[in-house]
């Protein structure tokens, strides 16, 4: 199992008044290598907190996260940045590209931080850029390209290190419907090539291309759905029904 999340808990203490807020109350699930998993939940359900812990940007109050059998709790704070660069890829809703860097240099950035030689960067970039359709814009700057092209560049940046796990946070949230559909098709291809993806999303359309959907409510995984070869349109309908049931008080998907 590539990713194991075991009884994860997270409690925050508010700055004023010292009140405790339980963001996660016992989340457990596992993700197999090559699996594409979507996480859905209403605002305040705990999905952002969960993503931050999986990204090693926050520490849990209780429970454990293991990547390839290695507990994240055992990684010293000083080594977390290196761990993230070597094992995780990130795709954000707002792209997080640097406007004063070209598209190519934005994609290169994780390798630059890892002190990789330029020849290796170019060798990794060329096939990835061709696959993601960004070869022609490699020398442009983010402000010169469309939102869909920016997100493709962000996906290339996430993949160029060969990460064990890609974490995507609302990757279609800032895109028009056509660009979103194109990106989701791309995610499907990347997943089919064996890349493990964990995506947080509000979009039923986005979730419908995943292999499995986990629904978080009140800090726990309330239910899940598996596509198991089902057509995306039928899976879309089941996700819609399951989400509606959870939002109206149901507890089964």
C-alpha positions in Angstrom: 0.0 0.0 0.0 1.5 3.3 -1.0 -0.4 5.6 1.4 -1.9 4.6 4.7 -3.8 7.0 7.0 -4.5 5.6 10.4 -7.0 7.1 12.9 -5.8 10.6 12.1 -6.8 13.3 14.5 -6.2 17.1 14.5 -7.3 19.6 17.2 -6.7 23.3 16.9 -6.8 25.8 19.8 -8.3 29.1 18.8 -6.1 32.2 19.3 -8.7 34.0 21.4 -10.6 32.3 24.1 -8.5 29.1 23.9 -11.4 27.0 22.5 -10.5 23.7 21.0 -11.7 22.8 17.5 -11.6 19.2 16.3 -10.9 19.3 12.6 -10.2 15.6 12.2 -11.7 13.0 14.6 -10.3 9.7 13.3 -9.7 9.5 9.6 -8.5 6.2 8.2 -8.1 5.0 4.6 -5.4 3.6 2.3 -4.4 4.4 -1.3 -2.8 1.8 -3.6 0.0 2.6 -5.9 -1.4 3.9 -9.2 -4.8 4.7 -7.7 -6.6 8.0 -8.4 -8.6 9.0 -5.3 -10.8 12.0 -4.9 -11.8 13.5 -1.5 -15.1 15.5 -1.2 -16.7 17.3 1.6 -18.5 20.5 2.6 -16.5 23.5 3.8 -15.3 22.8 7.3 -15.5 19.1 6.9 -11.7 18.7 7.5 -10.5 17.9 3.9 -8.1 20.9 3.7 -6.6 19.9 7.1 -6.2 16.4 5.9 -4.5 17.5 2.7 -2.1 19.7 4.7 -1.1 16.8 7.0 -0.6 14.5 4.0 1.6 17.2 2.4 3.6 17.3 5.7 2.8 20.9 6.0 1.1 20.2 9.4 1.4 17.6 12.1 -1.5 15.6 13.4 -2.6 15.6 17.0 -3.0 11.8 16.9 -2.8 8.9 14.5 -0.3 8.3 11.7 0.4 8.8 8.0 2.7 6.3 6.2 4.1 6.7 2.7 5.6 3.5 1.3 5.5 2.2 4.9 7.5 5.1 6.3 5.8 7.2 9.0 5.8 10.9 8.4 6.0 11.5 12.1 9.5 10.1 12.0 10.8 12.8 9.6 12.6 15.7 11.4 11.3 19.2 10.7 14.6 20.1 9.1 14.2 17.3 6.5 10.6 17.9 5.6 11.3 20.2 2.6 13.6 17.6 1.1 11.0 14.8 1.8 8.4 16.8 -0.1 10.6 17.5 -3.1 11.6 13.9 -3.4 8.2 12.2 -2.8 5.3 14.6 -3.4 4.0 16.6 -6.3 1.6 19.5 -5.8 -1.1 21.0 -8.1 -2.9 24.0 -6.7 -6.1 25.8 -7.6 -4.3 29.1 -8.2 -1.4 27.5 -10.1 1.3 29.0 -7.9 3.6 29.8 -10.8 6.2 32.6 -10.6 5.4 35.4 -13.1 9.0 36.4 -13.5 10.0 32.8 -14.5 9.2 31.3 -17.9 7.0 28.3 -18.1 10.0 26.1 -18.5 11.8 27.6 -15.6 8.7 27.2 -13.4 8.6 23.5 -14.3 12.3 23.2 -13.6 12.1 24.7 -10.1 11.8 21.5 -8.0 14.9 20.1 -9.8 16.8 23.4 -9.4 16.1 23.2 -5.6 17.4 19.6 -5.7 20.6 20.8 -7.4 20.0 18.5 -10.5 22.2 19.2 -13.6 20.7 21.2 -16.4 21.0 18.3 -18.9 18.9 16.1 -16.7 16.3 18.9 -16.3 16.0 19.2 -20.1 15.9 15.4 -20.6 13.0 15.2 -18.1 11.2 18.3 -19.5 11.0 17.4 -23.2 8.8 14.3 -23.1 6.7 15.7 -20.3 6.1 19.0 -22.1 5.1 17.1 -25.3 2.7 14.9 -23.3 1.1 17.8 -21.5 1.0 20.1 -24.6 3.2 22.9 -23.3 6.2 22.6 -25.6 5.1 25.6 -27.7 4.7 27.9 -24.6 7.9 26.8 -22.8 9.5 30.2 -23.2 6.5 32.3 -22.4 5.7 33.7 -19.0 2.6 32.7 -17.0 0.9 36.1 -17.6 1.1 35.4 -21.4 -0.8 32.1 -21.4 -4.3 30.9 -20.6 -5.5 29.4 -17.3 -5.6 25.9 -18.8 -2.0 26.3 -20.0 -0.9 27.5 -16.6 -2.5 24.5 -14.9 -0.8 22.1 -17.4 2.5 23.8 -16.5 1.7 23.3 -12.9 1.0 19.6 -13.5 4.3 19.3 -15.3 6.1 20.9 -12.3 4.4 18.3 -10.1 5.4 15.4 -12.2 9.0 16.3 -13.2 10.5 14.9 -10.1 8.8 11.5 -10.5 6.9 11.8 -7.3 5.4 8.8 -5.5 2.2 10.8 -4.8 0.6 13.8 -6.5 -1.6 15.9 -4.2 -4.1 18.1 -6.1 -6.1 20.8 -4.3 -9.2 21.9 -6.3 -7.2 21.7 -9.6 -10.1 22.7 -11.8 -11.4 25.5 -9.5 -9.9 28.4 -11.4 -10.6 27.0 -14.9 -13.5 27.5 -17.3 -15.5 24.3 -18.1 -13.6 23.5 -21.4 -10.1 23.9 -19.7 -11.4 21.9 -16.7 -12.5 19.0 -18.9 -9.2 19.0 -20.8 -7.3 18.9 -17.5 -9.4 16.1 -16.1 -8.8 14.1 -19.3 -5.1 14.7 -18.7 -5.4 13.5 -15.1 -7.1 10.4 -16.4 -4.1 9.7 -18.7 -1.6 10.4 -16.0 -3.4 8.0 -13.7 -3.6 5.3 -16.5 0.2 5.6 -16.8 0.5 4.5 -13.1 0.8 7.9 -11.3 -0.9 7.9 -7.8 -3.1 10.9 -7.4 -5.0 12.2 -4.4 -7.3 15.1 -5.3 -9.5 17.3 -3.0 -12.4 18.8 -4.9 -15.9 20.2 -4.7 -16.6 19.3 -8.3 -18.6 16.2 -9.0 -17.3 16.3 -12.6 -13.7 16.2 -11.3 -14.4 13.4 -8.9 -16.1 11.3 -11.5 -12.8 10.6 -13.3 -11.2 9.2 -10.2 -11.1 5.5 -9.3 -12.6 6.1 -5.9 -14.3 8.9 -4.0 -14.0 9.4 -0.2 -16.6 11.6 1.5 -15.5 13.5 4.6 -18.1 14.8 7.1 -17.4 16.2 10.6 -13.8 15.1 10.5 -14.2 11.5 9.5 -14.6 9.5 6.3 -18.4 9.0 6.2 -18.6 6.8 3.1 -16.9 6.0 -0.1 -17.7 5.0 -3.7 -15.6 3.0 -6.1 -15.9 3.4 -9.9 -14.7 -0.1 -10.7 -14.7 0.3 -14.5 -18.0 2.2 -14.5 -18.5 4.9 -17.1 -17.8 8.5 -15.8 -21.3 9.7 -16.5 -22.9 6.9 -14.4 -20.3 7.4 -11.7 -21.1 11.1 -11.8 -24.7 10.4 -11.0 -23.8 8.1 -8.1 -21.5 10.7 -6.7 -24.2 13.4 -7.0 -26.7 11.2 -5.1 -24.2 10.2 -2.4 -23.2 13.8 -1.8 -26.8 14.9 -1.6 -27.5 12.1 1.0 -24.6 13.3 3.1 -25.6 16.9 3.0 -29.1 16.2 4.0 -28.1 14.0 6.9 -27.7 10.6 5.3 -24.8 8.5 6.3 -24.5 6.0 3.5 -23.3 6.4 -0.1 
